[in-house]
Amino acid sequence: MSTNIHRQDSPSLPPQLDEGYWSALLSEGEGAEVSPLAAANDDAVDYADAPYHSNGHLTTGTMTDADWVEMQRIMDNDEVVELPVVGYNRGGLLVEWRSLHGFVPASQLTEFPVTANSIVRRRALISWIGQRLKLRVIELNAEQNRLILSERAAHVQPGERAQILHRLQPGDCVSGSITNLCDFGAFVDLGGLEGLIHISELSWGRVGHPSDMLQRGQIVNVYVLDVDRDAGRVALSIKRLHPDPWKTVSERYQVGEIVQGVITNVVDFGAFACIEEGLEGLIHVSELAEGHFLHPRNVVSEGQYVEARILSIDSQARRLGLSLRPSQ
């Protein structure tokens, strides 16, 4: 996939994301020690520690420094290697190269079925055992015995991933294909190089899970937040392609105005209602209805459409006060 880049005019770019951002973001997956690419899989586990299944046996010899050095050279030269699939775990395939054990996340397979059905996924993984795959190294850490490879990356021209990484700049707008969805975000193939959209960057509004608005294989336009060339990481956003609705909320709405909305969440102290994408207001329990009731759920339910009166607008705090009670 070619990557078309254009830059979006913006009065101020978001601050560059430091390593703390990435560490916190990735720790929301299966664990901070899991590879970013392995953690992207819904069922991912650390390939180095996880049980595996295979028709044969993984080599049990000691991994040698010389093999790590040679694999580093292969990665630096962006070479393609052809390796046998010797097993699998819930997150992907296990491969061998000399004394090294490698892992290919399911999201990095070109023809992996787009389904959450665990039985279908397992059967697909089993079918690869005994085959040989053309792969590129996308992550290597000898100290952690970590070798991550990709079949997707092997389908691009040598050096193309590095060129994309070099060309990308914060503020760019690019397109890519969704390769994987997990609790903390979505991964996007930018042409053999993956970028990550954190769940907080999907929409200005509330998103329960990335699968609520995206699906694997979908082509999306994204905004580049940050590029870490040393680590090969790209932080992306979808919501930044659209204006922040809170910046103009005071210009478009007035206190006392009646608006239509849909209940998005009901809690002990009230209910939240969305009046437009990215704009949610709180209906405090005291503003839900006249009289006494046991719980806000006795008055409203999620998905219900309501007409509410605006009580207060605080654009800086991103707070909107609403009421269902008639004005006095």
Secondary structure, DSSP 8 states (H G I E B T S, - for coil): -----EE---SS------HHHHHHHHTTTT-TTS-HHHHTSTT---TTTS--B-SS----S---HHHHHHHHHHHHTT--EEEEEEEEETTEEEEEETTEEEEEEGGG-TT------HHHHHHHHHHHTT-EEEEEEEEEETTTTEEEEETTGGGS-TTHHHHHHHH--TTEEEEEEEEEEETTEEEEESSSSEEEEEGGGT-SS--S-GGGT--TT-EEEEEEEEEETTTTEEEEESGGGS--GGGSHHHH--TT-EEEEEEEEEETTEEEEEEETTEEEEEEGGGT-SS--S-GGGT--TT-EEEEEEEEEETTTTEEEEE-S---
